[in-house]
Amino acid sequence: MTKQISATVISGSLGTTFADSIGASISDAALSVFNSPKYAVFPGFCDVHVHFREPGFSYKETMESGSKSSARGGYTAVCTMPNLNPVPDSVDHLRQQLDIIESSACIHVYPYGAITVGEKGEVLADLEGMAPDAIAFSDDGRGVQSDEMMKQAMLRAKALGKMIVAHCEVNDLLKGGYIHDGDYAAAHGHRGICSESEWAQIARDLELIRETGCSYHVCHISTKESVELIRKAKAEGLDVTCETGPHYLVMDDSNLQEDGRFKMNPPLRGKEDREALLAGILDGTIDMIATDHAPHSAEEKSRGLEKSAFGVVGIETAFPILYTYLVKPGILTMDRLIDLLVINPRNRFGISLGCDYSVWDLEAEYAVDPEEFLSMGKATPFTGWKVNGRCMATVCDGKIVYNSL
């Protein structure tokens, strides 16, 4: 007999399918944990852009800590980027990560294979060998500089039925920058990263997609020009999707402080860029929100804006931040947020939703405190921000993987 739960089920575009699934599959033990009318139940969130740092950099994050922090954030599926050691550019190198996933992850983890050997942009990786186990191909952290190399990668990926997922950045335009080339950089004497360094490579790749017909996804877009390029590409019918991050939607370079927890790549851009990203979220140009969860050691993030490592953590704060600052003020509907966090990433990347869900107390009010994170990384630009929404439990494959009660 189907069990009934008294929690409010908010399922976005899934309609009644998700509600029926969890009603039929939920265990008595799980039911007893959170059976309360004040809780909201959401389908398991899916983040297509995280860095769990194993193998090679376990002092920053491990598969275990990364997956546990994801569960605390309501995520039951994530895709891990390939800037590891060894880089997953061959079957043997990818297998090392797969073995760690199998032994340590408490949620579903889908690794990317690299586009090029060592992510150096010089020789194509073993795309054929990795295709059965890689969710897609990316050199995230580095843009593929060679037009011909990217074209060959697209042709190979298309033949394999795989997607190219691109970190778009023109190295020649960086000029030693480390924050946005905007008002804050000018006022405080910092070297800026121009917007063109991002959108110029997106424009290059869109031309290559016209030639190759490859399925293509753009990582963490941050500029108004990027939004417009992708909007036009979709109108043209190109097989293109994109993501942006929570921090780009609720912050801009006016929020910067002289602290490494505000340093990420791409950087926080200007107010007009943030407004364009919000418009892209609302009109469907931007398909999904991904955190780019990128933990580093405390020492690596303690060197200020110029010398700290690029990257901030975000998987434990994503939903509370987006709910508090976009949904509650009426900028975004809850259904649209669930599309961005669940439906669209799963559909685009072919990640199924089984008995995966999270339970939230949307009335909970608190300040973001990184010392509470399960992630080993603590550098977040949201420290001290007041938020609503606390994850009470997360269930993956019918098993409780996070429980705060």
C-alpha positions in Angstrom: 0.0 0.0 0.0 1.3 3.5 -0.9 2.4 5.4 2.2 1.3 9.0 2.5 3.5 11.7 3.9 2.2 14.9 5.4 5.0 17.1 4.2 4.3 19.6 1.4 5.6 18.2 -1.8 6.9 20.8 -4.3 7.8 19.0 -7.5 8.2 21.6 -10.3 7.8 20.2 -13.8 7.7 16.6 -12.5 4.0 16.9 -11.7 2.7 14.0 -9.6 5.4 11.5 -10.7 7.9 12.5 -8.0 5.2 12.5 -5.3 4.0 9.1 -6.3 7.5 7.7 -6.4 8.5 8.8 -3.0 5.1 7.9 -1.5 5.6 4.4 -2.8 9.2 4.0 -2.0 9.8 5.8 1.3 10.8 3.5 4.2 9.1 3.5 7.5 12.3 4.6 9.1 12.7 7.6 6.8 9.1 8.5 7.3 9.4 8.7 11.0 12.4 11.1 10.7 10.5 14.0 9.1 6.8 13.3 9.1 5.7 16.8 9.9 3.4 19.3 8.1 5.9 22.1 8.4 8.5 20.5 6.1 8.8 20.7 2.3 10.0 17.8 0.2 12.0 18.4 -3.0 13.3 16.1 -5.6 17.1 15.4 -5.2 19.0 18.4 -6.5 21.6 17.8 -9.3 24.8 19.8 -9.6 26.6 19.3 -12.9 29.7 21.3 -11.8 31.6 20.4 -8.6 35.2 19.7 -7.6 35.7 16.9 -5.1 39.5 17.0 -5.4 40.1 13.2 -5.3 42.4 11.8 -6.5 45.3 14.1 -6.0 44.2 16.9 -3.7 42.5 15.2 -0.8 43.8 17.9 1.6 41.2 20.2 0.0 38.3 17.8 -0.2 37.7 14.1 -0.4 35.0 12.2 -2.2 33.5 11.4 1.2 33.4 14.9 2.5 32.3 16.3 -0.8 29.4 13.9 -1.1 28.4 14.4 2.5 28.4 18.2 2.1 26.3 17.7 -1.1 23.7 15.6 0.9 23.6 18.4 3.5 22.7 20.8 0.7 19.9 18.5 -0.6 21.9 17.2 -3.6 21.8 13.5 -4.6 23.6 13.7 -7.9 26.7 15.7 -8.9 29.2 15.7 -11.8 32.8 16.0 -10.8 35.3 18.1 -12.8 38.6 16.6 -14.1 41.2 19.0 -12.7 42.7 16.2 -10.6 45.9 14.3 -10.3 46.0 12.2 -12.4 43.7 14.0 -14.8 41.0 11.6 -16.0 42.3 11.6 -19.6 42.5 7.8 -20.0 40.6 4.7 -18.9 43.2 3.9 -16.2 43.2 7.5 -14.8 39.4 7.7 -14.9 39.2 4.3 -13.1 41.1 5.7 -10.1 38.3 8.2 -9.6 35.6 5.7 -10.2 37.0 3.4 -7.6 37.1 6.2 -5.0 33.5 7.1 -5.9 32.4 3.5 -5.4 34.1 3.2 -2.0 33.4 6.6 -0.6 30.5 8.5 -2.1 27.1 8.6 -0.3 25.3 10.1 -3.3 25.4 9.6 -7.1 28.7 11.0 -8.5 29.3 11.2 -12.2 32.8 12.1 -13.3 33.8 14.1 -16.4 36.6 12.9 -18.7 39.1 15.5 -19.8 39.0 16.8 -23.3 42.8 16.9 -23.7 45.7 15.0 -22.1 46.5 16.6 -18.8 44.1 19.4 -19.6 47.0 21.0 -21.5 45.1 21.6 -24.7 47.7 19.9 -26.9 46.6 16.3 -27.5 43.1 14.8 -27.4 42.4 12.6 -24.4 41.2 9.0 -24.9 37.6 10.1 -25.4 36.6 6.7 -26.9 37.9 4.7 -24.0 36.4 7.0 -21.4 33.0 7.4 -23.1 31.2 4.5 -21.3 32.0 5.9 -17.9 32.3 9.7 -18.4 29.2 11.8 -18.1 30.7 14.3 -20.6 34.0 15.8 -21.6 35.5 19.0 -20.1 38.8 20.7 -19.5 37.2 22.8 -16.7 39.6 25.2 -15.1 41.1 25.8 -18.5 39.7 26.9 -21.8 40.8 24.9 -24.9 42.8 27.6 -26.7 43.3 25.9 -30.1 40.3 26.3 -32.5 41.4 23.1 -34.3 41.7 21.1 -31.1 38.3 22.1 -29.9 36.8 21.3 -33.4 38.4 17.8 -33.3 37.1 17.3 -29.8 33.6 18.3 -30.8 33.6 16.0 -33.8 34.9 13.1 -31.7 32.3 13.8 -28.9 29.5 13.9 -31.4 30.5 10.6 -32.9 30.4 9.1 -29.4 27.1 10.7 -28.5 28.7 12.8 -25.7 28.6 16.4 -24.8 31.4 19.0 -24.7 31.2 21.0 -21.5 33.3 24.1 -21.8 35.1 26.4 -19.4 35.4 29.4 -21.7 38.5 31.6 -21.2 40.9 33.2 -23.7 44.3 33.1 -21.9 45.7 36.0 -24.0 43.1 38.3 -22.6 43.6 37.5 -18.9 46.7 39.7 -18.5 47.3 38.6 -14.9 43.8 39.6 -13.7 42.2 38.0 -10.8 38.9 39.9 -10.2 36.5 41.6 -12.6 37.8 44.5 -14.6 35.3 46.9 -13.1 34.7 49.6 -10.6 36.1 47.7 -7.6 39.3 46.8 -9.4 39.9 50.4 -10.5 39.2 51.8 -7.1 41.4 49.4 -5.2 44.3 49.0 -7.6 43.6 45.4 -8.6 44.3 43.8 -12.0 41.0 43.0 -13.7 39.8 40.1 -15.9 37.9 41.5 -18.9 34.5 40.2 -19.8 35.7 39.4 -23.3 38.0 36.7 -22.0 34.8 34.7 -21.4 32.4 35.7 -24.2 35.0 35.6 -27.0 35.6 31.9 -26.5 31.9 31.2 -26.3 31.5 33.0 -29.6 34.4 30.9 -31.0 32.8 27.7 -29.8 29.4 28.5 -31.2 30.9 28.9 -34.6 32.5 25.5 -34.2 29.1 24.0 -33.2 27.6 25.3 -36.4 30.3 23.3 -38.2 30.2 20.2 -36.2 26.7 19.8 -34.7 28.1 18.9 -31.4 26.1 19.0 -28.2 27.6 21.8 -26.1 27.2 23.1 -22.6 28.8 26.3 -21.2 30.1 26.3 -17.6 29.5 29.2 -15.1 28.6 32.1 -17.5 29.0 35.5 -15.8 28.7 38.2 -18.4 25.8 39.9 -20.2 27.5 39.3 -23.5 27.6 35.5 -22.8 23.9 35.5 -22.1 23.1 37.3 -25.3 25.3 35.0 -27.4 23.6 31.9 -25.9 20.1 33.4 -26.3 20.8 33.9 -30.0 22.3 30.5 -30.5 19.2 28.9 -29.0 17.0 30.9 -31.2 19.0 29.6 -34.1 18.4 26.1 -33.0 21.9 25.1 -31.9 22.2 22.3 -29.4 23.5 24.6 -26.6 22.8 24.9 -22.9 24.5 26.8 -20.1 24.7 27.2 -16.3 25.5 30.0 -13.9 26.2 30.0 -10.2 24.3 31.2 -7.2 26.9 33.8 -6.4 26.6 35.5 -9.8 22.8 35.9 -9.3 22.8 37.6 -6.0 26.2 39.4 -5.9 28.3 41.6 -8.1 31.7 43.3 -7.8 30.2 45.9 -5.5 30.1 43.1 -2.9 33.8 42.4 -3.1 36.0 42.6 0.0 39.7 42.3 0.4 39.4 38.6 1.2 40.2 35.4 -0.7 36.6 34.1 -0.1 35.5 36.5 -2.8 37.9 35.1 -5.4 36.5 32.7 -8.0 36.8 32.2 -11.7 35.0 33.6 -13.5 34.9 36.6 -11.1 31.9 38.4 -9.7 31.0 40.8 -12.5 29.2 44.2 -12.6 25.6 45.0 -11.8 24.5 44.9 -15.4 26.0 41.4 -15.8 24.1 40.2 -12.7 20.8 41.7 -14.1 21.4 40.0 -17.5 22.0 36.7 -15.8 18.7 37.1 -13.9 16.9 37.9 -17.1 18.5 34.8 -18.7 17.3 32.7 -15.8 13.7 34.0 -16.2 13.5 33.7 -20.0 15.1 30.2 -20.2 18.4 31.2 -21.8 20.2 29.9 -18.7 19.1 26.3 -18.2 20.4 25.4 -14.8 22.2 26.6 -11.7 25.4 24.8 -10.7 27.6 25.7 -7.7 31.1 25.3 -9.1 31.8 24.0 -5.5 35.6 24.4 -5.4 37.2 23.8 -1.9 40.7 24.8 -1.0 42.7 24.7 2.2 42.4 27.6 4.7 46.0 28.6 3.9 45.3 28.7 0.1 42.4 31.1 0.7 44.1 33.3 3.2 46.3 35.3 0.8 43.8 38.1 -0.2 42.3 38.7 -3.6 45.5 38.7 -5.5 47.2 35.6 -4.3 44.5 33.3 -3.0 43.5 30.3 -5.0 40.5 30.7 -7.3 37.4 29.0 -6.0 34.7 29.0 -3.3 32.5 26.4 -1.8 28.7 26.6 -2.4 26.9 23.3 -2.4 25.6 23.6 1.2 24.4 27.2 0.7 22.9 27.1 -2.8 19.3 26.4 -2.0 19.0 28.6 1.1 20.6 31.5 -0.8 18.5 31.1 -3.9 15.3 30.5 -1.9 15.9 33.5 0.4 17.1 36.1 -2.1 15.3 35.0 -5.3 12.1 33.0 -4.4 11.0 34.8 -1.3 11.1 38.3 -2.8 9.2 37.0 -5.8 12.0 37.3 -8.4 11.8 33.5 -9.1 9.0 31.0 -8.6 9.7 27.9 -6.6 8.7 25.8 -9.6 11.3 27.6 -11.8 14.0 27.0 -9.1 13.2 23.3 -9.0 13.5 23.2 -12.8 17.0 24.9 -12.5 18.2 22.6 -9.7 16.6 19.3 -10.6 14.7 19.0 -13.9 16.9 20.7 -16.4 20.3 19.4 -15.3 19.0 15.8 -15.0 17.3 16.0 -18.4 20.3 17.6 -20.2 22.9 15.2 -18.7 20.7 12.1 -18.7 20.7 11.6 -15.0 17.6 9.8 -13.8 15.7 10.6 -10.6 14.8 7.6 -8.5 13.8 7.7 -4.9 16.0 10.8 -4.2 14.7 13.7 -2.3 15.5 16.2 0.5 13.4 17.5 3.3 13.5 21.2 4.3 12.3 23.4 7.1 11.7 26.6 5.1 10.8 28.5 8.2 14.3 28.0 9.8 16.2 31.3 9.9 20.0 31.4 10.6 23.2 33.0 9.5 25.6 31.1 7.2 28.4 29.8 9.3 31.1 27.9 7.3 32.3 26.2 10.5 29.0 24.1 10.2 29.9 22.9 6.7 30.6 19.3 6.2 32.9 20.3 3.3 36.5 20.6 4.1 36.5 23.9 2.3 35.2 26.9 4.3 35.7 29.8 1.9 32.4 31.3 1.0 31.4 34.8 0.1 28.1 34.2 2.0 29.6 34.1 5.5 27.2 35.8 7.8 24.3 36.2 5.3 20.9 35.6 6.8 19.0 32.8 5.1 15.8 30.8 5.4 15.7 27.1 4.8 17.5 24.3 6.5 17.9 20.8 5.1 16.6 18.3 7.7 17.2 15.1 5.8 18.3 13.8 2.4 17.4 10.5 0.9 19.3 8.9 -2.0 18.1 5.6 -3.5 15.7 5.3 -0.6 18.4 5.6 2.1 18.9 8.4 4.5 22.3 10.0 3.6 21.9 13.1 5.7 19.8 13.6 8.9 20.0 16.7 11.1 17.3 15.6 13.5 
